[in-house]
Amino acid sequence: MLSLHDKTIAITGASGGIGEATGRLLARRGAAVVLAARRGERVDAIARDIREEGGRATTCVVDVTKAEDLRRLVSATVDEYGRIDVLVNNAGVAPISLLADLDTEGWSAMIDVNLRGMLNCVAAALPVFHEQGSGHLVSIVSVAGLTTPPSMAVYAATKNAVRTVHEGLRRESTDGVVRTTAISPGYVRTELADSMTDPDIRDVTRKNMDAMGISPEAVARAVAFAVEQPQDVEIGEINVRPTVQG
């Protein structure tokens, strides 16, 4: 196992689910982590747990739809630890619905958080990555972008847009400075269903999560695998889903 002791990693959406699991795992493996989310009290509690276990963790209250919040996260990470090696773009929402329902507010929310939030990460981190001479952007996307089930067209579109930006960034980074990794989970036991406004879709999603969902730690291990690689190795994409998921 490669060491993460020299890595400083900021994680958005770190107050629960995949973000929390990723922060805890990377800290256990030696990284210094900065946990970012809108729920400040929650990330503060997680950071305290990590420090009590001997890890290194600080926090930052962040709304990824606000570009200034991402700039503040990157600056706070550099101020605390001297650099930012990895930014994990994990924050996401899924107020999914059939297109015929015309939930334009839900569409806008997914575009703002899932896509614009990722672009805000790029805008904040890229100048620092180039100044340092290295940096790694990891985005949590979704297998929904590979299959596009009913009710998930706009959600899948935002995730596929993130994939496209990743590929563009990869192609522009031929100097080897910036690495990108897109990780696509299937059903994971998280709070994502809470952001679904349609009660029927929310109930079905929760039942599927309970019946077949994998743990957030499974996705965290995929993140760890990607960021543990040496600078000359880039893990472009990883799909992580339940064995029984169709």
N, C-alpha and C positions, 0 to 999 in steps of 0.2 A: 504494500500500500504506500503510495506516495504521500508525502507530508504536506499539510496545509498550514504549518506553523508560520510561514512567511507571507501568508495571504490575508488581505483585508477585504471583507466582502460586505456590501450593503444589500439589503433585501427589502423590497416593497411588499405590502400585503402580509406583513410578518406577524400580525396579531392572532393568527389561527391557521388551521389547516396546513397546506403545503408550505406556506411561508414560515410558520412557526417551526414545523418539523425540520425544515432546511436550516434554519438558524441554529437550532439545538444540535443537529448532527454535525454541521460544519464547525461549530464551536468545540464540540467534543473531539473533533479531528485536528484541532489546533488553530483554526482560523480566528482572527478577530472579526466579530460581526457587528454591524450596525442595523438594528431592527427598525423598520419604518412602517408606519400605518397611521390611519386616522385615529384609532383607539389608543391614545397615549398611555392610559393607565394599564391597559392590557400588555403592551409591549414592554413597559417598565417592569411589570411583574415577571415576564418571561426572561428579560435581561438579568433580573436579580437571581432567578433560578440558575441561569448559566454561570453567573459569577460565583454563586455559592458552591457550584460544582467545580470551580477552579478555572472556568473559561473566561474569555474576554468578550464583553458585550456592552454596547451603549445603544441609545435609542434616539429617534427623531420622529416627530409628528409630521406626517406627510399626506397630502391629498394629491395623487398622481395627475389629476386633471389640471393642476396648477404648476406651470413651468417653474415658477420661482421656488416652489417647495422642493422640486427635484434638484435645483441648483443648490439650495440650502443643504439638502441631504449629502450631495457630493462634497460640498465645502466642509460640512461638519465631519465627514469621514476622513478627509485629508487633514483637517485640523487635529483630530483626535489621534490618528494613527500614521500620518505622514504620507499616505497614498491610498488609492482605491484600486484594487486589483480586479475585482469582479463586482458587477451590478446585476443582481437577480431581479428581473422585472416580473413580479408574480401577481401584483394586484389585478383583479378582474371581477367583472359582474356578468350575470347571465339572466336578465329579465326577458327570457325567450318567449316566443309566441308564434302562432301561424302568421304568415305575411298578410293573410286576409283580415286579421284582427286590426291591422293598421295601428299598432302600438308605436307611434312615432317617438314618443318620449322614451320608451325602452330602447328603440334603435339608437337614439342619440346618446343615451347613457352608455351603451356598449361601445359606440364609436369613441366617446370621450375617455372612458376608462381603459378599455382594452387596446385601442389603437393610439389615440392621442397620448395616453399615459406612457406608452412605450416610446413614442417619438420624443416626449419630454425627457425620458431617460437618456435617449441618444444625444439630445441637444445638451444636456447637462454633463454627461460623462465623456463624450468624445473628445472635447478639447483637452481634458485632463489626461485621458488615455494617451493622446499623442504627445503631450508634454512629458509624460512619464516614460514613453517608449513602449508601453504595453498596456493592455486592458482587455477585459472579457465581458461581453454582454450575454447574459442567459435569460431567455424569455420562456415563461410557461404558457404554452399555447393549448391545443386540444386536438384529440383525434376526431372531434366533430368537423374539423376543417378537411378531413380526409374522406369522410362519408356523407356529411351534411344530412342528418336525419330531419324529418318533418319538425317544424317549429324552431329549428336552429339555423335558418338560413343567414340571418344577419349576424348572429353570434359567430358562426363559422366564417363568415366573410371578414369579420374583424380579426379573427385568429389567422386566417390566410393572408390578410394584409400584413400582419406582423411577420409572417414567414417571408413575404416578398421583401420587406424592408431589411430583414436579416440577410437575405441573399444579396441584395444590393450593397449592403455594408460589407459583406464578405468580399464581393468582387472589387470594391473600391479599396480594400485593405491588402493589396498585394505586397505591401512592404512588411507584412507580418506583424504589425503593431496590434491590431484589433482582431480578436477572435469572437465568433458568435456561436451560440448553441440554442436551438429551439427544442424544447422538451414538450411532447404532446401526451398528456395523461388521458386515460379513459375514465371510467367511473372510479372516483376516489371518495372516501368517506370524509367530507368536509362540510362547511356551512354554505357552499355555493348555492344550494337550492333555496336558501333564504332570500336570495335576490330575485327569485322568480315570482312574478306577480300573478300569473295565472294559477289558481289553486289546483286545478286538475293536473297541469304539467308539473307543478311543484310536488304534488303527492306522488306521482309516478316516478319522478326523478329521485325522491327520497327513498322510495321502495327499492329502486334499482341500486342506489348507493348502499342501502342496508343489505340487500340480497347478494350483491356481487362485488361491491366496491373494495378496492385495495386500500391499504393504509397510506396516509400522507408520507410516512417514512419511506415507502417504496419510491416515490417520486424524488424525495430528498436524496436518496442514494444515487439516483440518476444524475442529479445536479452535482453531487460530490464527485462522481466518476468523471464528469466533463471538466470540472475546474481543477481536478488533481493532475490533469495531463500537463506535460512540459510545454513550454511556449511554442515549440515547433509542431505541436499536434493540436488539431482543431476537431472537436466532435460536433459536427454540424447539426444533426438531428437525432433525437431519441424518442421512440414511442413506448409508453409504459401503460399497460392496460391489464385488466383482469384476464386470466387465461380463458375464462368462459364467456367473455364479452364478444358478441357477434360483430 
